[in-house]
């Protein structure tokens, strides 16, 4: 993570990622660290463009049910032509036009 942060590439956190993370459980120090690394006023909102891409992805992938949040996260990266940094590559491998880190 340190290497990625120090690379100079901007890091964004979509609202749906923040939702997944905040639903916890989280310790107060974890919440403070998240706010320090990714201030909530810089969180990227899941909007109309992302919803359109996510709905297209839902129709395109083989097993979309239960993956709605992952598809929303992928759509947010795709609409911004951004790579998605994840520890769960298997959750995103079948999504076209998505670059994984």
N, C-alpha and C positions, 0 to 999 in steps of 0.2 A: 504494500500500500504506500509506503514512504516513497519508493521509487516513482510510482505513478503520480503522486502528489507533487514531487520535486521535478517532474518532467516539464512542467510549465503548461501542460494541457489543462484547460478548464474542466473542472468536475462539477456535474450538476446532479441534483437529486430530485426526481419527479415526486409529486404529491403522493402517488400510489406507492412508491418505495417508502416514503416517510410513514405512510399509513401502516404498511406491513411491519416496519421496524418498531413504531411506537406502540403497537398493540401488545407488545411485550411478551413476558414481563421484562421491565427494564429497571435498573438501579438508578438512583438520582445522579450518580457520577457518570453513568452511561449517557443519560439525557443531556447532561452538561457538555460532555465531549462531542456529542452529535451537534449540538447547537454551535459549539466553537468551530468545528470543521465545516459545517454546512448551515450557516445562519438561515433561519426559517424565512426571512424576507427574500432569500435568493432561491427558494425552492421553485421548481418549474411546475406550473399548473397543467393538469391534464385537461385539455380543452377540446374544441370542436375538431381540429385537424387530427389530433391524437385519437379521438373517438372514431373518426372515419377510418383511419389506418387500422386501429384495433379491431373494428368490426370486419374489415376485409381479411385481416389475419385469422380471425375466428372462422371465417368461411373457408380459408385456404388450408389450414393445418388439419392433420388427420384426426386428432383427438383433442378438440378444444375445450370440452366441458371440464371444469375444475381448474382451468388454466387462464381464466379471465384476467386476473391480476398480472400474470406473466405477459400476457398478450398486450395489456395496457402499457406495461413497462417497455416492452419491445417497440411498441408504436411510438412512444415518446422518444426513444433513441432514433428510430427511423426518420421521424419527421424533422429531426434536428441534424440528420446525417452524422450522428455520433456513434461511437463504439460503446457497447454495453459491457461494463465490468461486472462480472458475476463469478461466484464460486460454484454455481450450478449450471454449467454449460449444457448438460443434458436437457434442461428445461427449455432451452432456446435454440438448439441445433437445427430444428426443422423449420425455422422461420427465415423465409427468403429476405434478402436485402438487409440482413442484420449482421453487423461485425461484432464479434465477441472478443473480449480481453480476458 
